[in-house]
Amino acid sequence: MKKISSVCRQVRSVHDNRKCEINRKKVIWAVLSFLIAIGSIAMVIGRSKEFRLEDFRASLQSMNRGWVLLAIMSMFGFIWFEGQAILRIAKTLNITKRPGSGLVYGAADVYFSAITPSASGGQPASAYFMIRDGMNGSAVAITLLFNLVFYCVALLSIAALNFCFFGNILSHLSIRFNILYCVGLVILIGLSVLFYLLIQQGKLIYRLGDWLIGVGEKMKLVRDGKKRRRKLLQSMEQYHACAGIIAGDRRVVRDVFFYNVLQRISQLGVSFFLFMAWKKDWLLALKAVAVQCFVAVGSNSIPIPGAMGVADYMMINGFTHLLGESMAVNMELICRGITFYGCVITGGIITIIGYIRRKRENVGIL
């Protein structure tokens, strides 16, 4: 009995150590993201010698509150529509959840994508809540992959239209801006193709899983490799079944693409409403949306949490072309403050509420 209790204590100790290590990593990335955010804001302010806090406050006070409210609602739409896209895919798999559950899935993705490199933490965070709500792993995997494809395709579609109508703006922006845009575009296309292949070619996922199990065996982290591979094979069978159901329903393809387009428009709409709140110039507001769209593509170029620094540089470079240097700094801080920082804070609050409620219940629904 003493030996058994000793082993149990050792197992608990290892589990606790792993938990502490994971929590430590989360704290490190959160702190790093905070420091990058401060550095990005300082970079934007330092870029203009004419920036004055009094002028910034005056710009905020001069804005029409009605348009600002629409901008905040548009920011919230970025979280909401992602959640609705996930719920629409789940419904095709006969998994029904309340709209509030989708809000938590979308918020978790937005928040953790913002504080991890290359937005790598967003999908696992959404998966955590989906599994806690009773969805099996295979359904979660195919749902998130399917949504990722259209998340990229929606941006590419909007970017194509943006280039057709406002592509001439690129010729007035810096070489660095254009390089970042082109690199981001190539990466976005590559990700779309990769995610599509992962859906269509499930063997790629199986090979990856098999390889990881093999590595785990060599490092003596995985003991029963055969059992793990059997479970992986069963999961892949469920994965293929889910993929087949989704692929056979054209309506879900249409609806998910529509939701992702609305999500992207919600993000771009923030700049439109803020420019309308400030100057009420339709053409200028549309050009600001065009710049924001170029930034959304280019922000994929460098794997920094929330594209902080990269997006700030591109946005201020684009707004300088539209407004001049001094006013561009004010508008960049306001637009970025709502489109990114406001969205992340909102997503974080919703995620915390969703987590607490699920801790209190076996299967919680917000």
N, C-alpha and C positions, 0 to 999 in steps of 0.2 A: 504493500500500500504506500509506503514511503517513497518507493521508486516511482510509482504512478503519479503521486502528488508532485514529486520533483520534476517529472517530465511535463506535467500540466503547467507548472510554474514557468518552465523554460519556454513552452509554446506561447504562453501568455506574454512572456517577456519579449519574445521575437515579434509577436503581433503588435504589442505596444510600441516597440522600437520602430517598426515599419510605419505605424500610424503617425508617430512623432516625426519621422523623416518626411512623410508626405505632407503633413501640416507645415513643417519647416520650409519645404519647397514652395508651398502656396504663399506663405508669408514673405519669402524672399522675392518671389515674382510680383507680389502686390506692392512691396516696398520699391522694387526696381521700377515698376510701372508708374508709381507716384513720383519718383525722382525724374523719370523721363518726361512726365507730364509737366512738371515744374520747369525743367530745362527747355521744353518746347515753347511754353508760354514766355519764358525769359528771352528765348531766341526771337520770337515774334516781336516782342516789345523793343528789344535791343536793335532790331533791324531798322527801325525808324527813329531818327534823331528828333523828329517832330512830335513823337507820341507824348501826350500829356493826359494824366488821369482825369483832369477836369473836362477835357474834350471828350474823353471816353464816356464819362457820366452824362455829358450833355447829349451825346449821340443816343444813349439809352433812353433818356428822358424825352427826347424828341420823337421817339417811335410811337406809332399808333398801336395802342394796346390790343385792339381787336385783331390786327394782323399778327402781332406777337403771340397771342393766344392760339391762333391757327397754326403758327410755327411749332408751338409746344405740342399741340394735338397731332401734328404731322410727325413729330419725333416719336411720339407714343405709338403711332401707326407702324413704325419700323419694327417694334417688338411684337405688336398684335398680329400683323399679317404673317410673320414667320410662324407663330404658334398655330394660326388657322391653317396654314399650308401643311404642317405636320399632322394636325387633326384630320385633315381631308384625306391624307394618305392612309392614316390609321383606320379611318372609316371604311375604306375599300377593303381592308383586311378584317372587317367586322369587329373592329375595336372602337368603341364609342366612349368619348370622354367629353366633359363639359368644356365650354369655351375658356373658362378660367384656367383649366389645366394647360391648354395650349399657350396661354399667357405666360405661365411659369416656364414652359419648355423654351419659348422664345427669349424670355428674359435671361435664363441661365446661359443660353448660347451667346447672347449679346454681352453679358457681363464677363464671362470667362474668356471669350474671344479677345476682349479688350485688354486683359492682363496677362495673356500668354503669347509667346512668339508664334507668328504665322496663324494666329487664331486657333491654335491646336487644342485649347482646352474647352472650346465652346460645345462641340459635339459630344464629348464624354459627359459634360455637365448636363446636357439635355437628356442623354441616355440614362443617367443616374435617376432623374426624376421620372422618366418614362417607365423604367423597370420597377421603381418603387410604386408606381401606379398600376402594376400588374401586367405590363406588356412583356412578352418573352424576348430574349436577346436577338433572335433572328429577325423578328418583326421590327425591332428597334433599329437594327443595323440597316436593313433595306429601306426603312422609312427615312432615316437621316441621310443615307447616300442618295436616294431619289430626290430628296429636297435640295441637297447640295448641288446636284446637276443643274436644277432649274434656278437655283440661286445664282449660279455663274451664267447660265444661258440668258436669264432675264437682264443681267447687267450688260452682257455682250449685245443683246438686242437693242437696249436703250442707247448704248454707246455707239452702235452703228447709225442709228437715227440722229444722234447728237453730232456725229462726225459729218453726216450729210448736210445738216443745216448750219452748224457752227464750227466746222472743221478749220475755217480760216483763222479762228482765234489762235490756234496752235502756232501759226507763223509769227505771231506777235509776242509769244512767250519765250522764256529762256531755253537754251539748248538742254540744260539739266532737266527742266520740266518735260521736254519732249522725250528725252531718253528714259526718264522714269515712267512716262506714259507708255512708251513702246514696250519696255521690259514688262511692265504690269499687264499689258494686253497679251503678250506672248504667254506669260505665266497663267493668266486667266483662261486662255484657250486650252493650254496644256492640262490644267486642273479639270476643266469640263470634260475633256476626252478621257482622262484618267478615271474620273468618277463614273462615267458612262461605261467604261470597260469593266470596272469592278462590279457593276450591276449585271451586265450582259455575260461576263466571263467569271462566274463564281469560282472557277478553278484557281484563279489568281489569288483569291482570298484564302482558299484551302492551302495552297502552296506556301503562302506567307505564314499561316497558322502552323502548318507542319514544320516549317523552318524554325519558327520561334520555339516550338516544343523541343525540337532537336537541340537548339542552342541551350535551352533550359536543362535538358538532360546532361549535356556536356559540362555545364557549370554546376551540376548537381542541385539545381533549384527545382527540377521536376523529377519526381520519383517514378510514377507509373505513366510512362509515355504512351503505352498502348491504350490505356483507359482514356487518356486525354484525347488521343486521335479518334477514338470511337465517338466521344462526345462531340468533337469537332465535325466529324462526318455527319452525325445526326443533326447538328445545327445547320450544316450546309444544305441538307435535304429540306429543312424547314425554310431556309433562306431562299432556295430555288423556288419552292412552292409560293412563297410570298411575292417574289419577283415576277413569277408567272401571272399571278392574280392582278398585280398592278399594271404590268405590260399589256394585259388583255383588256384593260378599261381605258378607252380613249378620253372619257370624260375627266378622269382623275389627272391625266396629263394636261389637259386644257385648264382645269381648275388650279392645279398647283403652279403652273406657269403664270396664270393670272394673279394668284396671290403673291408670288415672288416679284412680279412686275409692280404690283401695288406697294410692296415693301420697299422696293428701290425708289419708286416715285415719292413715297413718304419721306425718305431720307433727303432726296433732292428738293422736295417741296419746302423744306425748312429754309433753305437759302432764298427761294422765291418769295415766301411770305415775309421774311425779315427785310429783304430789299424793298418790298412793297410797303412795309411798315415804316421804313426810313425815308424813301424818296417817292414811292408810288409811281414808278416808271416801269411799265410792262416790259419794254424791250430790254432795259438794263437788268431787270429781274430774271428774264429768260437767259440772258448772257451769263448771269451769275449761276444759274442752274447748269448751264453748259460747262462752266469752269468746274463746278462741283462734280459733274459727271466724269470729266477728265481726271479729277483727283481720285474719285472712287476706283477708277481703273488703275491709275498709277500707284495707288497705295498698296497694291499687291506686290510691288517690285522688291521691297525689302522686308524681311521677316522680323519686324519690330512690333512689340505689343501695341495693338490699336493703331498701327502705322503712325505713331506719334513722332513728330519731327518731320517725317516725309510728307504726310498730308498737310501739315501746317505750312511747310515751305511751298508746296505746290499751290495751296489755296491763296496764300498771300501774294505769290507771284502772279497768279491769275487775276486776283482782285486789284492789284496795282495797275494792271493794264486797263481795268474798267474804271477805277476811281482815283488813281493817283496814290502815292505812297502813304501819306499820313492817314487818309480815310480808310485805306485798305487794311491797315493794322486794326483799326476799331471794328470793322465789319468781319474780319477774320476771327477775332476773338469772340465776337458775339455769335457768329454762325457756328464756329467750331465748338463753342461753349454749349450750344444746344444740341447740334447734330451728334457730337461724340460724348462730351463729358456729362451733359444732361441725360443722355440716353443710357450711359453706363451707370450713373447713379440710380436712375429709375429702375434699370434692370437688376442692379444689386439689391435694392430694397424689396422688389418683388420676389427675387430668388430667396432672400432670407426668410420672408414670410412663408413662401412655399415650403422651405426646408423645415421651419418650425412646426408648421401644420402637419407635415408628413411624419415628423418625429412623434407627434402626439397621437397620430392615428396609424393603424396598420397600413391602410391604403388611403391617403389623403387626397382630396380634390379641392383646389382653391375655389 
